[in-house]
Amino acid sequence: MCVTCGCGNTDDATLEHVHADGTRHSHGHGHGHSLGFAAVPFRQHLRSRDLAPSVPGRDVQTIQLETQILGKNQLVAARNRHWLALKNILALNLVSSPGAGKTTLLERTLTDLKSEMRICVIEGDQATSNDAERIRATGVPAVQINTGTGCHLEADMLERALEVLKPASSSLLMIENVGNLVCPALFDLGEHAKVVIFSVTEGEDKPLKYPHMFAAAEVLLLSKTDLLPHIRFDVDRAVANALDVNPTLRVFRLSAFSGEGMPQWYDWLKSELHHAGCDVL
């Protein structure tokens, strides 16, 4: 059981993909270990002792077991990062609460940019292939990972998904993580950066309640801004709270529905692609 959030064993995680002829295949996890342990955070300024929960009865043996599993994840994440760098692939890990608008934002981004760059997507959910099907409807290749009872993706899941997806060199890889602001903040997949989506339908204090997610991210997308005339939400306060947690965050205010702020998000993507050595078509 996960010492961070209490989720169960995820040995039943499966990876689903669709061939060009429309046939589907699913693969079991097959590694016989739980994903339920807090991993070393992505940003170096976050120390593991700052993140360790206080759990009565935890002993040295438990901590040693966690350390072994964390070490394995970090090794796989480093391997993923090296492979992605060799192929000049920019990998972004999209993280948020459930319902913050990750998939809708991704659909709009893919529709607008697929003619300018090579893009593929890895979708993470506990169940269903609904999001992957939405992504494929845009004409962009996607692989679905179902984590079962697990609340986050792990590095070895990404590694196996890459083997199936086979992203092209000099391309953009979008990883939509499971909707959760706890464990995905702590698990390094080997990505270039975490991008946190924070909806205006959530409370302004969300960054203060879930600081590790916002501290681990490089970019904050404040989504659903088209709803601001209809709700009570203090944008300046929300952004200030996020910057209190992580002063280096790049913040973009946008709406996938109206298109507001999307060009600035796209400009950042293209700049990062350029720095990663990726070609824009």
FENJO-V580094 format. One record per backbone hydrogen bond with DSSP energy under -0.5 kcal/mol. CO is the residue of the C=O (numbers start at 1). NH is the residue of the N-H. E is the energy in kcal/mol with one decimal. If there is no record, write none. Layout:
# FENJO-V580094
co=CO nh=NH e=E
co=CO nh=NH e=E
This chain:
# FENJO-V580094
co=2 nh=6 e=-1.5
co=7 nh=2 e=-2.3
co=10 nh=13 e=-1.6
co=11 nh=29 e=-0.5
co=11 nh=30 e=-0.7
co=13 nh=29 e=-0.8
co=14 nh=146 e=-3.5
co=15 nh=27 e=-2.1
co=16 nh=144 e=-2.7
co=17 nh=25 e=-2.2
co=19 nh=22 e=-2.3
co=23 nh=19 e=-2.9
co=25 nh=17 e=-2.3
co=27 nh=15 e=-2.4
co=35 nh=37 e=-1.6
co=36 nh=3 e=-0.8
co=43 nh=46 e=-1.7
co=45 nh=47 e=-0.6
co=47 nh=50 e=-1.3
co=47 nh=51 e=-0.9
co=48 nh=51 e=-0.6
co=48 nh=52 e=-1.2
co=53 nh=55 e=-0.9
co=54 nh=56 e=-0.5
co=55 nh=58 e=-1.7
co=59 nh=63 e=-2.0
co=60 nh=64 e=-2.5
co=61 nh=65 e=-2.1
co=62 nh=66 e=-2.4
co=63 nh=67 e=-2.4
co=64 nh=68 e=-2.0
co=65 nh=69 e=-2.1
co=66 nh=70 e=-3.0
co=67 nh=71 e=-2.4
co=68 nh=72 e=-1.7
co=69 nh=73 e=-2.1
co=70 nh=74 e=-2.4
co=71 nh=75 e=-2.0
co=72 nh=76 e=-2.1
co=73 nh=77 e=-2.7
co=74 nh=78 e=-2.4
co=75 nh=79 e=-1.9
co=76 nh=80 e=-2.7
co=77 nh=81 e=-2.7
co=78 nh=82 e=-2.3
co=79 nh=83 e=-2.3
co=80 nh=84 e=-2.7
co=81 nh=85 e=-2.3
co=82 nh=86 e=-2.3
co=83 nh=87 e=-1.4
co=84 nh=89 e=-2.7
co=85 nh=88 e=-1.3
co=87 nh=170 e=-2.8
co=88 nh=90 e=-0.5
co=89 nh=91 e=-0.7
co=90 nh=92 e=-0.5
co=90 nh=173 e=-3.2
co=91 nh=192 e=-2.7
co=91 nh=193 e=-1.1
co=92 nh=94 e=-0.7
co=92 nh=175 e=-2.9
co=93 nh=95 e=-0.5
co=93 nh=195 e=-2.8
co=94 nh=177 e=-2.5
co=95 nh=197 e=-2.6
co=96 nh=180 e=-1.9
co=97 nh=100 e=-1.4
co=101 nh=105 e=-2.4
co=102 nh=106 e=-2.4
co=103 nh=107 e=-2.7
co=104 nh=108 e=-2.2
co=105 nh=109 e=-2.3
co=106 nh=110 e=-2.8
co=107 nh=111 e=-2.4
co=108 nh=112 e=-2.1
co=109 nh=113 e=-1.9
co=110 nh=114 e=-2.2
co=113 nh=116 e=-2.2
co=113 nh=117 e=-1.4
co=116 nh=281 e=-2.5
co=118 nh=172 e=-3.0
co=119 nh=141 e=-0.5
co=120 nh=174 e=-2.4
co=121 nh=143 e=-1.8
co=122 nh=176 e=-2.8
co=123 nh=145 e=-3.6
co=125 nh=147 e=-2.2
co=126 nh=148 e=-1.5
co=129 nh=133 e=-2.2
co=130 nh=134 e=-1.9
co=131 nh=135 e=-2.1
co=132 nh=136 e=-2.7
co=133 nh=137 e=-1.5
co=135 nh=138 e=-1.7
co=135 nh=140 e=-1.1
co=136 nh=139 e=-1.9
co=141 nh=121 e=-2.1
co=143 nh=123 e=-3.1
co=144 nh=16 e=-3.7
co=144 nh=146 e=-0.5
co=145 nh=125 e=-2.4
co=145 nh=147 e=-0.6
co=146 nh=14 e=-2.8
co=147 nh=150 e=-2.1
co=149 nh=8 e=-0.5
co=154 nh=157 e=-0.8
co=154 nh=158 e=-1.7
co=155 nh=159 e=-2.2
co=156 nh=160 e=-2.0
co=157 nh=161 e=-2.2
co=158 nh=162 e=-2.5
co=159 nh=163 e=-1.3
co=160 nh=164 e=-1.2
co=161 nh=165 e=-3.2
co=162 nh=166 e=-2.5
co=171 nh=90 e=-2.4
co=172 nh=120 e=-1.9
co=172 nh=174 e=-0.5
co=173 nh=92 e=-2.6
co=173 nh=175 e=-0.5
co=174 nh=122 e=-2.6
co=174 nh=176 e=-0.6
co=175 nh=94 e=-3.3
co=175 nh=177 e=-0.9
co=176 nh=124 e=-2.5
co=178 nh=180 e=-0.8
co=182 nh=185 e=-1.4
co=183 nh=186 e=-1.9
co=183 nh=187 e=-1.1
co=185 nh=42 e=-0.6
co=186 nh=188 e=-0.7
co=193 nh=93 e=-2.6
co=194 nh=196 e=-0.5
co=194 nh=218 e=-2.7
co=194 nh=219 e=-1.3
co=195 nh=95 e=-2.5
co=196 nh=198 e=-0.5
co=196 nh=221 e=-2.8
co=197 nh=97 e=-0.5
co=198 nh=223 e=-1.6
co=199 nh=202 e=-1.8
co=203 nh=206 e=-1.7
co=205 nh=208 e=-0.9
co=205 nh=209 e=-1.8
co=206 nh=210 e=-2.1
co=208 nh=211 e=-0.5
co=210 nh=213 e=-0.7
co=210 nh=214 e=-1.2
co=211 nh=215 e=-2.5
co=212 nh=216 e=-1.8
co=213 nh=217 e=-0.9
co=218 nh=250 e=-1.9
co=219 nh=196 e=-2.5
co=220 nh=222 e=-0.7
co=220 nh=252 e=-2.6
co=221 nh=198 e=-2.6
co=221 nh=223 e=-1.0
co=222 nh=254 e=-2.8
co=223 nh=200 e=-1.9
co=224 nh=227 e=-2.0
co=225 nh=228 e=-1.4
co=227 nh=230 e=-2.1
co=227 nh=231 e=-0.6
co=228 nh=231 e=-0.9
co=231 nh=233 e=-0.8
co=233 nh=235 e=-1.0
co=234 nh=238 e=-2.4
co=235 nh=239 e=-2.7
co=236 nh=240 e=-2.3
co=237 nh=241 e=-2.4
co=238 nh=242 e=-2.0
co=239 nh=243 e=-2.5
co=240 nh=244 e=-1.9
co=241 nh=245 e=-1.5
co=242 nh=246 e=-2.4
co=246 nh=249 e=-1.8
co=249 nh=251 e=-0.6
co=250 nh=220 e=-3.3
co=252 nh=222 e=-2.8
co=252 nh=254 e=-0.6
co=254 nh=225 e=-1.6
co=255 nh=259 e=-2.0
co=259 nh=262 e=-1.6
co=259 nh=263 e=-0.5
co=260 nh=255 e=-2.4
co=261 nh=265 e=-1.5
co=262 nh=266 e=-2.5
co=263 nh=267 e=-2.3
co=264 nh=268 e=-1.9
co=265 nh=269 e=-2.1
co=266 nh=270 e=-2.6
co=267 nh=271 e=-2.1
co=268 nh=272 e=-2.5
co=269 nh=273 e=-2.5
co=270 nh=274 e=-2.2
co=271 nh=275 e=-2.2
co=272 nh=276 e=-1.8
co=273 nh=278 e=-3.0
co=274 nh=277 e=-1.3
co=279 nh=281 e=-0.5
